[in-house]
């Protein structure tokens, strides 16, 4: 996986979140990284299981807002380096905008399937410069800062950390050394991913910490649930931006009935 304009040695000097250029300041190298895996919000290539009832453009708009949500939540985690691993390319205008807005490096995802891409980013991150790394997706509205801190802390005395989803997958995986066997010949996008990964962890003799389960936003049923939750003003799961997107989608779907 190729970083955007940064080799590993340069990444050890962390940019200030306040700005670029003269705003940069040298900091001690972070020991851990939080890596956000994301697709660019291209209509017809993201959230396709929501189409119909959503149009491809609506699904892409929702996806883009969710990516912004998770990057905003990661901003408070100053003790860790935050990295965006994007596809199709870090040159995509969306990722360039995220790089400038959040002052984070953007790496390319490389590999034929999700497993190869995750294995690749762990291989690049771990050992030099990071002692541990956590990879998270962007379609889990319930991810928050304290949960991510718990995941990184869990790697102090566990080899693997997993955050399961209700549909049998996982929203987070953390490692402190590359373990390519966890990503090979895995039935991705099925309800067996978490169970199979957990079994492989055990077979490899690795220690495991399991985080609380969260619901992802993949299906129309998920969408309907999150639309209802977004109506609650006390619900802090979503940013105000994503709440507005969900409410607009709800209104459009009602008009189509």
MARBA-3410 file (N, C-alpha, C, O; in Angstrom, 1 decimal):
257
0.8,-1.2,0.0,0.0,0.0,0.0,0.9,1.2,0.0,1.8,1.4,0.8 ~ 0.6,2.1,-0.9,1.5,3.3,-1.1,1.0,4.5,-0.5,-0.1,4.9,-0.8 ~ 1.7,5.2,0.5,1.2,6.4,1.1,1.3,7.5,0.1,2.0,7.5,-0.9 ~ 0.4,8.5,0.3,0.3,9.7,-0.5,1.4,10.7,-0.2,1.3,11.4,0.8 ~ 2.5,10.6,-0.9,3.6,11.6,-0.7,4.4,11.5,0.5,5.1,12.4,0.9
4.2,10.3,1.2,5.0,10.1,2.5,5.6,8.8,2.5,4.8,7.8,2.3 ~ 6.9,8.6,2.8,7.4,7.3,3.1,7.4,7.1,4.6,7.1,8.0,5.3 ~ 7.6,5.8,5.0,7.5,5.6,6.5,8.3,6.4,7.4,7.9,6.8,8.4 ~ 9.5,6.8,6.9,10.4,7.6,7.7,9.8,9.0,7.9,9.8,9.5,9.0 ~ 9.2,9.6,6.9,8.6,10.9,7.0,7.4,10.9,7.9,7.1,11.9,8.5
6.6,9.7,7.9,5.4,9.7,8.7,5.7,9.7,10.2,4.8,10.0,11.0 ~ 7.0,9.5,10.6,7.3,9.5,12.0,7.3,11.0,12.5,7.3,11.1,13.7 ~ 7.4,11.9,11.7,7.2,13.3,12.1,5.8,13.7,11.8,5.4,13.9,10.7 ~ 5.0,13.9,12.9,3.6,14.0,12.7,3.2,15.5,12.5,3.7,16.4,13.2 ~ 2.3,15.7,11.6,1.8,17.1,11.3,0.9,17.6,12.4,0.1,16.8,13.0
1.0,18.8,12.6,0.0,19.5,13.6,-1.4,19.5,13.0,-1.5,19.8,11.8 ~ -2.4,19.2,13.8,-3.8,19.3,13.2,-4.2,20.7,12.9,-5.2,20.9,12.3 ~ -3.4,21.7,13.4,-3.8,23.1,13.2,-3.5,23.6,11.8,-4.1,24.5,11.3 ~ -2.6,22.9,11.1,-2.3,23.5,9.7,-1.1,22.8,9.1,-0.6,21.8,9.6 ~ -0.8,23.3,7.9,0.3,22.7,7.2,1.4,23.8,7.0,1.3,24.9,7.6
2.5,23.4,6.3,3.6,24.3,6.1,4.1,24.8,7.4,4.6,24.0,8.2 ~ 4.1,26.1,7.7,4.6,26.6,8.9,3.9,26.1,10.2,4.4,26.2,11.3 ~ 2.7,25.6,10.0,1.9,25.0,11.1,2.4,23.7,11.5,2.0,23.2,12.6 ~ 3.4,23.0,10.8,3.8,21.7,11.2,4.7,21.8,12.4,5.4,22.8,12.6 ~ 4.6,20.8,13.2,5.5,20.7,14.4,6.0,19.3,14.6,5.2,18.4,14.3
7.2,19.1,15.0,7.7,17.8,15.2,7.2,17.2,16.5,7.3,17.9,17.6 ~ 6.7,16.0,16.5,6.2,15.3,17.7,6.9,14.0,17.8,7.3,13.4,16.8 ~ 6.9,13.4,19.0,7.4,12.1,19.1,6.6,11.1,18.3,5.4,11.3,18.2 ~ 7.2,10.1,17.7,6.4,9.2,16.8,5.3,8.5,17.6,5.6,8.0,18.7 ~ 4.1,8.4,17.1,3.0,7.7,17.7,3.3,6.2,17.7,3.9,5.7,16.7
3.0,5.5,18.7,3.2,4.1,18.7,2.1,3.3,18.1,2.3,2.1,17.7 ~ 1.0,3.9,17.9,-0.2,3.2,17.3,-0.8,4.1,16.2,-0.7,5.3,16.2 ~ -1.5,3.4,15.3,-2.2,4.1,14.2,-3.6,3.6,14.1,-3.9,2.4,14.3 ~ -4.5,4.5,13.8,-5.9,4.1,13.5,-6.1,4.4,12.0,-5.9,5.5,11.5 ~ -6.4,3.3,11.3,-6.4,3.4,9.8,-7.9,3.2,9.4,-8.5,2.2,9.6
-8.4,4.2,8.7,-9.8,4.2,8.2,-9.8,3.7,6.8,-9.2,4.3,5.9 ~ -10.5,2.6,6.6,-10.7,2.0,5.2,-11.9,2.6,4.6,-13.0,2.5,5.1 ~ -11.7,3.2,3.4,-12.8,3.9,2.8,-12.8,3.8,1.3,-11.7,3.8,0.7 ~ -14.0,3.8,0.7,-14.1,3.9,-0.8,-14.5,5.4,-1.1,-15.1,6.0,-0.3 ~ -14.0,5.9,-2.2,-14.5,7.2,-2.6,-16.0,7.1,-2.9,-16.5,6.1,-3.4
-16.8,8.2,-2.6,-18.2,8.1,-2.8,-18.6,8.3,-4.2,-19.1,9.4,-4.6 ~ -18.4,7.3,-5.0,-18.7,7.3,-6.5,-20.0,6.6,-6.7,-20.2,5.4,-6.3 ~ -21.0,7.3,-7.3,-22.3,6.7,-7.5,-22.2,5.4,-8.3,-21.5,5.3,-9.3 ~ -22.9,4.4,-7.8,-22.9,3.1,-8.5,-21.8,2.2,-7.9,-21.8,1.0,-8.3 ~ -20.9,2.7,-7.1,-19.8,1.8,-6.6,-19.8,1.7,-5.0,-19.0,1.0,-4.5
-20.7,2.4,-4.4,-20.8,2.3,-2.9,-22.3,2.2,-2.5,-23.2,2.6,-3.2 ~ -22.5,1.4,-1.4,-23.8,1.2,-0.8,-24.8,0.7,-1.9,-25.9,1.2,-1.9 ~ -24.3,-0.2,-2.7,-25.2,-0.7,-3.8,-26.3,-1.5,-3.3,-27.3,-1.7,-4.0 ~ -26.2,-2.1,-2.1,-27.3,-2.9,-1.6,-28.5,-2.0,-1.1,-29.5,-2.6,-0.8 ~ -28.3,-0.7,-1.1,-29.4,0.2,-0.8,-30.1,0.7,-2.0,-31.0,1.5,-1.9
-29.7,0.2,-3.2,-30.2,0.7,-4.4,-30.9,-0.5,-5.2,-30.2,-1.4,-5.5 ~ -32.2,-0.4,-5.4,-33.2,0.5,-4.8,-33.4,0.2,-3.3,-33.0,-0.9,-2.9 ~ -34.1,1.0,-2.6,-34.9,2.2,-3.0,-34.1,3.5,-3.3,-34.6,4.4,-3.9 ~ -32.8,3.5,-2.8,-32.1,4.8,-3.0,-31.6,4.8,-4.5,-31.4,3.7,-5.1 ~ -31.3,5.9,-5.0,-30.6,6.1,-6.3,-29.1,6.0,-6.0,-28.7,6.2,-4.9
-28.3,5.6,-7.0,-26.9,5.6,-6.8,-26.3,6.9,-6.2,-25.4,6.9,-5.4 ~ -26.8,8.0,-6.7,-26.3,9.3,-6.2,-26.7,9.5,-4.7,-25.8,10.0,-4.0 ~ -27.9,9.1,-4.3,-28.3,9.2,-2.9,-27.4,8.3,-2.0,-27.0,8.7,-0.9 ~ -27.1,7.1,-2.5,-26.3,6.2,-1.7,-24.9,6.7,-1.6,-24.3,6.6,-0.5 ~ -24.4,7.3,-2.6,-23.0,7.9,-2.6,-23.0,9.1,-1.6,-22.0,9.3,-0.9
-24.0,9.9,-1.6,-24.1,11.0,-0.7,-24.1,10.5,0.8,-23.4,11.1,1.6 ~ -24.9,9.5,1.1,-24.9,9.0,2.4,-23.5,8.4,2.8,-23.0,8.6,3.9 ~ -22.9,7.7,1.9,-21.6,7.1,2.1,-20.6,8.2,2.4,-19.8,8.1,3.4 ~ -20.6,9.2,1.6,-19.6,10.3,1.9,-19.8,10.9,3.2,-18.8,11.3,3.9 ~ -21.0,11.1,3.7,-21.3,11.7,5.0,-20.8,10.8,6.1,-20.3,11.3,7.1
-20.9,9.5,5.9,-20.5,8.5,6.9,-18.9,8.5,7.0,-18.4,8.4,8.1 ~ -18.3,8.7,5.9,-16.8,8.8,5.9,-16.4,10.0,6.7,-15.5,9.9,7.5 ~ -17.0,11.1,6.4,-16.7,12.3,7.2,-16.9,12.1,8.7,-16.2,12.6,9.5 ~ -18.0,11.5,9.0,-18.3,11.2,10.4,-17.2,10.5,11.2,-16.7,11.0,12.2 ~ -16.7,9.4,10.6,-15.6,8.7,11.3,-14.3,9.4,11.3,-13.6,9.3,12.3
-14.0,10.2,10.3,-12.8,11.0,10.3,-12.9,12.1,11.4,-11.9,12.4,12.0 ~ -14.1,12.7,11.5,-14.3,13.7,12.5,-14.1,13.1,13.9,-13.5,13.8,14.8 ~ -14.6,11.9,14.1,-14.5,11.3,15.5,-13.1,10.9,15.8,-12.7,10.9,16.9 ~ -12.3,10.6,14.8,-10.9,10.3,15.0,-10.0,11.5,15.3,-8.9,11.3,15.8 ~ -10.5,12.7,15.0,-9.7,13.9,15.2,-9.3,14.1,16.6,-8.2,14.6,16.9
-10.1,13.6,17.6,-9.8,13.9,19.0,-8.8,12.9,19.5,-8.3,13.1,20.6 ~ -8.4,11.9,18.7,-7.5,10.9,19.2,-6.0,11.3,18.9,-5.4,10.7,18.1 ~ -5.6,12.4,19.5,-4.3,13.0,19.2,-3.1,12.1,19.5,-2.0,12.3,18.9 ~ -3.3,11.1,20.4,-2.2,10.3,20.8,-1.8,9.2,19.8,-0.8,8.5,19.9 ~ -2.7,9.1,18.8,-2.5,8.1,17.7,-2.3,8.8,16.4,-2.9,9.9,16.2
-1.6,8.2,15.5,-1.6,8.7,14.1,-2.9,8.2,13.4,-3.3,7.0,13.6 ~ -3.5,9.0,12.6,-4.7,8.7,11.9,-4.4,8.7,10.4,-3.8,9.6,9.9 ~ -4.8,7.6,9.7,-4.5,7.4,8.3,-5.7,7.0,7.6,-6.6,6.3,8.1 ~ -5.9,7.5,6.4,-7.0,7.1,5.6,-6.5,6.3,4.5,-5.6,6.7,3.7 ~ -7.0,5.0,4.4,-6.6,4.1,3.3,-7.8,4.0,2.3,-8.8,3.5,2.6
-7.5,4.6,1.1,-8.6,4.8,0.2,-8.5,4.0,-1.1,-7.4,3.5,-1.5 ~ -9.6,3.8,-1.7,-9.7,3.2,-3.0,-10.8,3.9,-3.8,-11.8,4.3,-3.3 ~ -10.6,4.2,-5.1,-9.6,3.5,-6.0,-8.2,4.1,-6.0,-7.3,3.4,-6.3 ~ -8.0,5.3,-5.5,-6.7,5.9,-5.5,-6.6,7.1,-4.6,-7.6,7.8,-4.5 ~ -5.5,7.3,-4.0,-5.3,8.5,-3.2,-5.4,9.8,-4.0,-5.5,10.9,-3.5
-5.3,9.7,-5.3,-5.4,10.9,-6.2,-6.8,11.3,-6.4,-7.1,12.4,-6.9 ~ -7.8,10.5,-6.0,-9.2,10.9,-6.2,-9.5,12.2,-5.5,-9.0,12.4,-4.4 ~ -10.2,13.1,-6.1,-10.5,14.4,-5.5,-11.1,14.3,-4.1,-10.8,15.2,-3.2 ~ -11.9,13.3,-3.8,-12.5,13.2,-2.5,-11.4,12.9,-1.4,-11.4,13.6,-0.4 ~ -10.4,12.1,-1.7,-9.4,11.8,-0.8,-8.4,13.0,-0.7,-7.9,13.2,0.4
-8.2,13.7,-1.7,-7.4,14.9,-1.7,-8.0,15.9,-0.7,-7.3,16.6,0.1 ~ -9.3,16.0,-0.8,-10.1,16.9,0.1,-10.0,16.5,1.5,-9.8,17.3,2.4 ~ -10.1,15.2,1.8,-10.0,14.7,3.1,-8.6,14.9,3.7,-8.4,15.2,4.9 ~ -7.6,14.7,2.9,-6.2,14.9,3.3,-6.0,16.3,3.7,-5.3,16.6,4.7 ~ -6.5,17.2,2.9,-6.3,18.7,3.3,-7.1,19.1,4.5,-6.7,19.8,5.3
-8.3,18.6,4.6,-9.3,19.0,5.6,-8.8,18.4,7.0,-8.9,19.2,8.0 ~ -8.4,17.2,7.0,-8.1,16.5,8.3,-6.6,16.4,8.6,-6.2,15.9,9.7 ~ -5.8,16.9,7.7,-4.3,16.9,7.8,-3.8,15.5,8.1,-3.0,15.3,9.1 ~ -4.2,14.5,7.3,-3.8,13.1,7.5,-3.3,12.6,6.2,-3.7,13.0,5.1 ~ -2.4,11.6,6.3,-1.9,11.0,5.1,-3.0,10.0,4.5,-3.8,9.5,5.2
-3.0,9.9,3.2,-3.9,9.0,2.5,-3.1,7.9,1.8,-2.2,8.2,1.0 ~ -3.3,6.6,2.1,-2.7,5.5,1.5,-3.6,4.9,0.5,-4.8,5.0,0.6 ~ -3.0,4.2,-0.5,-3.8,3.4,-1.4,-4.1,2.0,-0.8,-3.2,1.4,-0.2 ~ -5.3,1.6,-1.0,-5.5,0.1,-0.8,-5.0,-0.6,-2.0,-5.3,-0.3,-3.1 ~ -4.3,-1.7,-1.7,-3.8,-2.5,-2.8,-4.1,-4.0,-2.6,-3.8,-4.5,-1.5
-4.6,-4.7,-3.6,-4.9,-6.1,-3.5,-6.2,-6.4,-4.2,-7.0,-5.5,-4.6 ~ -6.4,-7.7,-4.5,-7.5,-8.1,-5.3,-8.8,-8.1,-4.5,-9.9,-7.9,-5.1 ~ -8.7,-8.4,-3.2,-10.0,-8.4,-2.4,-9.7,-7.7,-1.1,-8.6,-7.2,-0.8 ~ -10.7,-7.6,-0.3,-10.6,-6.9,1.0,-9.5,-7.5,1.9,-8.8,-6.7,2.5 ~ -9.4,-8.8,1.9,-8.4,-9.5,2.7,-7.0,-9.1,2.3,-6.2,-8.7,3.2
-6.7,-9.1,1.0,-5.4,-8.7,0.6,-5.1,-7.2,0.9,-4.0,-6.8,1.2 ~ -6.1,-6.4,0.8,-5.9,-5.0,1.1,-5.7,-4.7,2.5,-4.8,-3.9,2.9 ~ -6.4,-5.4,3.4,-6.1,-5.2,4.8,-4.8,-5.8,5.3,-4.1,-5.2,6.0 ~ -4.5,-7.0,4.7,-3.2,-7.6,5.1,-2.0,-6.6,4.6,-1.0,-6.5,5.3 ~ -2.2,-6.0,3.5,-1.2,-5.1,2.9,-1.0,-3.9,3.8,0.2,-3.5,4.0
-2.0,-3.3,4.3,-1.9,-2.1,5.1,-1.3,-2.4,6.5,-0.6,-1.6,7.0 ~ -1.6,-3.6,7.0,-1.0,-4.0,8.3,0.5,-4.2,8.1,1.3,-3.9,8.9 ~ 0.8,-4.9,7.0,2.2,-5.1,6.7,3.0,-3.8,6.6,4.1,-3.7,7.0 ~ 2.4,-2.8,6.0,3.1,-1.5,5.8,3.2,-0.8,7.1,4.2,-0.1,7.4 ~ 2.2,-0.9,8.0,2.1,0.0,9.2,2.9,-0.6,10.3,3.6,0.1,11.1
2.9,-2.0,10.5,3.4,-2.5,11.7,4.9,-2.8,11.7,5.5,-3.1,10.6 ~ 5.5,-2.7,12.8,7.0,-2.8,12.9,7.7,-1.5,12.8,8.4,-1.0,13.7 ~ 7.5,-0.9,11.6,8.1,0.5,11.4,7.0,1.2,10.5,6.8,0.8,9.4 ~ 6.4,2.2,11.1,6.8,2.9,12.4,5.9,2.5,13.6,6.2,3.0,14.7 ~ 4.9,1.6,13.4,3.9,1.5,14.5,4.1,0.1,15.2,4.4,-0.9,14.6
3.8,0.1,16.5,3.8,-1.1,17.3,2.4,-1.8,17.3,2.3,-3.0,17.5 ~ 1.4,-1.0,17.0,0.1,-1.6,16.8,-0.7,-0.7,15.9,-0.5,0.4,15.7 ~ -1.7,-1.4,15.3,-2.6,-0.6,14.3,-4.0,-1.2,14.4,-4.2,-2.4,14.6 ~ -4.9,-0.3,14.2,-6.4,-0.7,14.1,-6.9,-0.3,12.8,-6.8,0.9,12.4 ~ -7.6,-1.2,12.1,-8.3,-0.8,10.9,-9.8,-0.8,11.1,-10.4,-1.8,11.7
-10.5,0.2,10.7,-11.9,0.4,10.9,-12.6,0.7,9.6,-12.0,1.3,8.7 ~ -13.9,0.3,9.5,-14.7,0.7,8.3,-15.4,2.0,8.5,-15.2,2.6,9.6 ~ -16.2,2.4,7.5,-16.8,3.7,7.6,-18.4,3.6,7.6,-19.0,4.6,7.6 ~ -18.9,2.4,7.6,-20.4,2.2,7.6,-20.9,1.8,9.0,-22.0,1.2,9.0 ~ -20.2,2.2,10.0,-20.6,1.8,11.4,-20.9,3.1,12.2,-20.0,3.6,12.8
-22.1,3.6,12.2,-22.4,4.9,12.8,-22.0,4.9,14.3,-21.8,5.9,14.9 ~ -22.0,3.7,15.0,-21.8,3.7,16.4,-20.4,3.7,16.9,-20.1,3.8,18.1 ~ -19.4,3.8,16.0,-18.0,3.9,16.4,-17.8,5.3,17.0,-18.2,6.3,16.5 ~ -17.0,5.3,18.1,-16.7,6.6,18.8,-15.3,6.5,19.4,-14.7,5.4,19.4 ~ -14.9,7.6,19.8,-13.5,7.7,20.3,-13.1,6.8,21.4,-12.1,6.1,21.3
-13.9,6.7,22.5,-13.6,5.8,23.6,-13.5,4.4,23.2,-12.7,3.6,23.7 ~ -14.3,4.0,22.2,-14.3,2.6,21.7,-12.9,2.3,21.0,-12.3,1.3,21.2 ~ -12.5,3.3,20.2,-11.2,3.2,19.5,-10.1,3.1,20.5,-9.1,2.4,20.3 ~ -10.1,4.0,21.5,-9.1,3.9,22.6,-9.0,2.6,23.2,-8.0,2.0,23.5 ~ -10.2,2.0,23.5,-10.3,0.7,24.1,-9.6,-0.4,23.2,-9.0,-1.3,23.7
-9.9,-0.2,21.9,-9.3,-1.2,21.0,-7.7,-1.1,21.0,-7.1,-2.1,21.0 ~ -7.2,0.1,20.9,-5.8,0.3,20.9,-5.2,-0.2,22.3,-4.2,-0.9,22.3 ~ -5.8,0.1,23.4,-5.3,-0.3,24.7,-5.4,-1.8,24.8,-4.5,-2.4,25.4 ~ -6.4,-2.4,24.2,-6.5,-3.9,24.2,-5.3,-4.6,23.6,-5.0,-5.7,23.9 ~ -4.7,-3.9,22.6,-3.5,-4.5,22.0,-2.2,-4.5,22.8,-1.2,-5.0,22.4
-2.3,-3.8,24.0,-1.2,-3.9,24.9,-1.0,-5.3,25.5,0.2,-5.6,25.8 ~ -2.1,-6.0,25.6,-2.0,-7.4,26.2,-2.7,-8.4,25.4,-3.0,-9.5,25.9 ~ -3.1,-8.1,24.2,-3.7,-9.1,23.3,-3.1,-9.0,21.9,-2.7,-7.9,21.5 ~ -3.0,-10.1,21.2,-2.5,-10.1,19.9,-3.4,-9.5,18.8,-3.0,-8.9,17.9 ~ -4.7,-9.8,19.1,-5.8,-9.4,18.1,-6.9,-8.7,18.8,-7.3,-9.2,19.9
-7.5,-7.7,18.3,-8.8,-7.1,18.7,-9.8,-7.2,17.6,-9.4,-6.8,16.5 ~ -11.0,-7.6,17.9,-12.0,-7.6,16.9,-13.3,-7.0,17.4,-13.6,-7.1,18.6 ~ -14.0,-6.2,16.5,-15.3,-5.6,16.8,-16.3,-6.2,15.9,-16.4,-5.9,14.7 ~ -17.2,-7.1,16.4,-18.1,-7.8,15.6,-19.3,-6.9,15.2,-19.7,-6.0,15.9 ~ -19.9,-7.2,14.0,-21.1,-6.6,13.6,-22.3,-7.6,13.8,-22.0,-8.8,13.8
-23.5,-7.1,13.8,-24.6,-8.0,14.0,-24.9,-9.0,12.8,-25.6,-10.0,13.0 ~ -24.3,-8.7,11.7,-24.6,-9.5,10.5,-23.5,-10.5,10.3,-23.4,-11.2,9.2 ~ -22.6,-10.7,11.3,-21.6,-11.8,11.2,-20.2,-11.4,10.7,-19.3,-12.2,10.5 ~ -20.1,-10.1,10.4,-18.8,-9.5,10.0,-18.1,-8.9,11.1,-18.4,-9.1,12.3 ~ -17.1,-8.0,10.8,-16.5,-7.2,11.9,-16.3,-5.8,11.4,-16.0,-5.6,10.2
-16.4,-4.8,12.3,-16.2,-3.4,11.9,-14.8,-2.9,12.2,-14.4,-1.8,11.8 ~ -14.0,-3.7,13.0,-12.7,-3.3,13.5,-11.8,-4.5,13.6,-12.3,-5.6,14.2 ~ -10.6,-4.4,13.2,-9.6,-5.4,13.6,-8.3,-4.7,13.9,-7.9,-3.8,13.2 ~ -7.7,-5.1,15.0,-6.5,-4.5,15.5,-5.4,-5.6,15.6,-5.7,-6.7,16.1 ~ -4.2,-5.3,15.3,-3.0,-6.2,15.4,-1.8,-5.5,15.9,-1.7,-4.3,15.8
-0.9,-6.3,16.5,0.4,-5.7,16.8,1.5,-6.3,16.1,2.7,-5.9,16.2 ~ 1.2,-7.3,15.2,2.2,-7.8,14.2,1.4,-8.3,13.0,0.2,-8.7,13.2 ~ 1.9,-8.3,11.8,1.2,-8.8,10.7,0.8,-10.3,10.8,1.6,-11.1,11.2 ~ -0.5,-10.6,10.5,-0.9,-12.0,10.6,-1.7,-12.2,9.3,-2.9,-12.2,9.3 ~ -1.0,-12.5,8.2,-1.7,-12.7,6.9,-2.7,-13.8,6.8,-3.6,-13.8,6.1
-2.5,-14.8,7.7,-3.4,-15.9,7.7,-4.8,-15.5,8.1,-5.8,-16.2,7.7 ~ -5.0,-14.4,8.8,-6.3,-14.0,9.2,-7.1,-13.4,8.0,-8.3,-13.2,8.1 ~ -6.5,-13.2,6.9,-7.1,-12.5,5.7,-7.2,-13.4,4.5,-7.8,-13.0,3.5 ~ -6.6,-14.6,4.5,-6.5,-15.4,3.3,-7.7,-16.4,3.3,-8.1,-16.9,4.3 ~ -8.3,-16.5,2.1,-9.4,-17.5,1.8,-10.5,-17.3,2.8,-11.1,-18.2,3.4
-10.9,-16.0,3.0,-12.0,-15.7,3.9,-13.2,-15.4,3.1,-13.1,-14.7,2.1 ~ -14.4,-15.9,3.5,-15.6,-15.6,2.8,-16.2,-14.2,3.0,-17.2,-14.1,3.7 ~ -15.5,-13.2,2.4,-15.9,-11.8,2.7,-17.3,-11.6,2.3,-17.8,-12.2,1.4 ~ -17.9,-10.6,3.0,-19.3,-10.2,2.7,-20.3,-11.4,3.0,-21.4,-11.4,2.4 ~ -20.0,-12.2,3.9,-20.9,-13.3,4.4,-21.0,-13.2,5.9,-20.3,-12.4,6.6
-22.0,-14.0,6.5,-22.2,-13.9,7.9,-21.2,-14.8,8.6,-21.4,-15.1,9.8 ~ -20.2,-15.3,8.0,-19.2,-16.2,8.6,-17.8,-15.6,8.9,-16.9,-16.2,9.4 ~ -17.7,-14.3,8.5,-16.4,-13.7,8.6,-15.9,-13.6,10.0,-14.7,-14.0,10.3 ~ -16.7,-13.1,10.9,-16.3,-12.9,12.3,-16.0,-14.3,12.9,-14.9,-14.5,13.5 ~ -16.9,-15.3,12.7,-16.7,-16.6,13.3,-15.4,-17.3,12.8,-14.6,-17.9,13.5
-15.2,-17.2,11.5,-14.0,-17.8,10.9,-12.7,-17.1,11.3,-11.7,-17.8,11.6 ~ -12.8,-15.8,11.4,-11.6,-15.1,11.9,-11.3,-15.4,13.4,-10.1,-15.7,13.7 ~ -12.3,-15.5,14.2,-12.1,-15.9,15.6,-11.5,-17.3,15.7,-10.6,-17.5,16.5 ~ -12.0,-18.2,14.9,-11.5,-19.6,14.9,-10.0,-19.6,14.4,-9.2,-20.3,15.0 ~ -9.7,-18.8,13.4,-8.3,-18.8,13.0,-7.3,-18.2,14.1,-6.2,-18.6,14.3
-7.8,-17.2,14.8,-7.0,-16.6,15.9,-6.7,-17.7,16.9,-5.6,-17.8,17.4 ~ -7.7,-18.5,17.2,-7.5,-19.6,18.2,-6.6,-20.6,17.7,-5.7,-21.1,18.4 ~ -6.7,-21.0,16.4,-5.9,-22.0,15.8,-4.4,-21.5,15.7,-3.5,-22.4,15.9 ~ -4.2,-20.3,15.6,-2.8,-19.7,15.5,-2.2,-19.5,16.9,-1.1,-19.1,17.1 ~ -3.0,-19.8,18.0,-2.5,-19.6,19.3,-2.4,-18.1,19.8,-1.5,-17.8,20.6
-3.2,-17.2,19.2,-3.1,-15.8,19.5,-4.2,-15.5,20.5,-5.2,-16.1,20.6 ~ -3.9,-14.4,21.3,-4.8,-13.9,22.3,-5.8,-12.9,21.6,-5.4,-12.2,20.7 ~ -7.0,-12.9,22.1,-8.1,-12.1,21.4,-8.9,-11.3,22.4,-9.3,-11.8,23.4 ~ -9.1,-10.1,22.1,-10.1,-9.2,22.8,-11.2,-8.9,21.8,-11.0,-8.5,20.7 ~ -12.5,-9.1,22.3,-13.6,-8.8,21.5,-14.3,-7.6,22.0,-14.7,-7.5,23.2
-14.6,-6.6,21.2,-15.3,-5.4,21.5,-16.8,-5.6,21.5,-17.2,-6.6,20.9 ~ -17.5,-4.7,22.0,-19.0,-4.8,21.9,-19.5,-4.8,20.5,-18.9,-4.1,19.6 ~ -20.5,-5.5,20.1,-21.0,-5.6,18.8,-21.7,-4.3,18.4,-22.3,-3.6,19.2 ~ -21.6,-3.9,17.1,-22.2,-2.7,16.6,-23.0,-3.1,15.3,-22.7,-4.1,14.6 ~ -23.9,-2.3,14.9,-24.7,-2.5,13.7,-24.1,-1.7,12.6,-23.8,-0.5,12.8
-23.9,-2.3,11.4,-23.4,-1.5,10.3,-24.6,-1.1,9.4,-25.7,-1.5,9.6 ~ -24.3,-0.2,8.4,-25.4,0.3,7.6,-25.2,-0.3,6.2,-24.5,0.3,5.3 ~ -25.7,-1.5,5.9,-25.5,-2.2,4.7,-26.8,-2.4,3.9,-26.8,-2.4,2.7 ~ -27.9,-2.7,4.6,-29.1,-3.1,4.0,-30.2,-2.1,4.1,-30.1,-1.1,4.9 ~ -31.3,-2.3,3.4,-32.4,-1.4,3.5,-33.0,-1.4,4.9,-33.5,-0.4,5.4
-33.0,-2.6,5.5,-33.5,-2.7,6.9,-32.6,-1.9,7.9,-33.1,-1.2,8.7 ~ -31.3,-1.9,7.7,-30.4,-1.1,8.5,-30.7,0.4,8.2,-30.8,1.2,9.2 ~ -30.9,0.8,7.0,-31.2,2.2,6.6,-32.5,2.6,7.3,-32.5,3.7,7.9 ~ -33.5,1.8,7.3,-34.8,2.2,8.0,-34.6,2.4,9.5,-35.2,3.3,10.1 ~ -33.8,1.5,10.1,-33.6,1.6,11.5,-32.8,2.9,11.8,-33.2,3.6,12.8
-31.8,3.2,11.1,-31.0,4.4,11.3,-31.8,5.7,11.0,-31.6,6.7,11.7 ~ -32.7,5.6,10.1,-33.6,6.8,9.8,-34.4,7.1,11.0,-34.6,8.2,11.4 ~ -35.0,6.0,11.6,-35.8,6.2,12.8,-35.0,6.7,14.0,-35.4,7.6,14.7 ~ -33.7,6.2,14.1,-32.9,6.7,15.2,-32.5,8.2,15.0,-32.3,8.9,16.0 ~ -32.3,8.6,13.8,-31.9,9.9,13.5,-32.9,11.0,13.8,-32.6,12.1,14.0
-34.2,10.5,14.0,-35.2,11.4,14.4,-35.2,11.8,15.8,-35.7,12.8,16.2 ~ -34.4,11.1,16.6,-34.3,11.3,18.1,-33.2,12.4,18.2,-32.0,12.2,18.0 ~ -33.6,13.6,18.7,-32.7,14.7,18.9,-31.6,14.4,19.9,-30.5,15.0,19.9 ~ -31.9,13.5,20.8,-30.9,13.1,21.9,-29.9,12.1,21.4,-28.9,11.8,22.1 ~ -30.1,11.5,20.2,-29.2,10.5,19.7,-28.0,11.1,19.2,-28.0,12.0,18.3
-26.8,10.7,19.7,-25.5,11.3,19.3,-24.8,10.4,18.4,-23.6,10.6,18.1 ~ -25.5,9.3,17.8,-24.8,8.4,16.9,-24.3,9.1,15.7,-23.3,8.7,15.1 ~ -25.1,10.0,15.2,-24.8,10.7,13.9,-24.4,12.1,14.1,-24.8,12.8,15.1 ~ -23.7,12.6,13.2,-23.4,14.1,13.1,-24.7,14.7,12.6,-25.6,14.1,12.1 ~ -24.8,16.0,12.8,-26.0,16.8,12.3,-26.0,16.7,10.8,-27.1,16.6,10.3
-24.9,16.6,10.2,-24.9,16.5,8.7,-25.5,15.2,8.3,-26.4,15.1,7.4 ~ -25.1,14.1,8.9,-25.7,12.8,8.5,-27.1,12.6,8.9,-27.9,12.0,8.2 ~ -27.5,13.2,10.1,-28.9,13.3,10.4,-29.7,13.9,9.3,-30.8,13.5,8.9 ~ -29.2,15.1,8.8,-29.9,15.8,7.7,-30.0,14.9,6.5,-31.1,14.9,5.8 ~ -29.0,14.2,6.1,-29.0,13.3,5.0,-30.0,12.2,5.1,-30.8,12.0,4.2
-30.1,11.6,6.3,-31.0,10.6,6.6,-32.5,11.1,6.5,-33.4,10.4,6.0 ~ -32.7,12.3,7.1,-34.0,12.8,7.1,-34.5,13.2,5.7,-35.6,13.0,5.3 ~ -33.5,13.7,4.9,-33.9,14.0,3.5,-34.2,12.7,2.7,-35.1,12.7,1.9 ~ -33.4,11.7,2.9,-33.7,10.4,2.3,-35.0,9.9,2.7,-35.8,9.3,1.9 ~ -35.4,10.0,4.0,-36.7,9.5,4.5,-37.8,10.2,3.7,-38.8,9.6,3.3
-37.7,11.6,3.6,-38.7,12.3,2.9,-38.8,11.9,1.4,-39.9,11.8,0.9 ~ -37.7,11.7,0.8,-37.7,11.3,-0.6,-38.4,9.9,-0.8,-39.1,9.7,-1.7 ~ -38.0,9.0,0.1,-38.6,7.6,0.0,-40.1,7.7,0.2,-40.8,6.9,-0.4 ~ -40.5,8.5,1.2,-42.0,8.6,1.4,-42.7,9.2,0.2,-43.8,8.7,-0.2 ~ -42.1,10.1,-0.5,-42.7,10.7,-1.7,-42.8,9.7,-2.9,-43.6,9.8,-3.8
-41.9,8.7,-2.8,-41.9,7.7,-3.9,-42.9,6.6,-3.7,-43.2,5.8,-4.6 ~ -43.5,6.5,-2.5,-44.4,5.4,-2.3,-45.7,5.6,-3.0,-46.6,4.8,-2.9
END
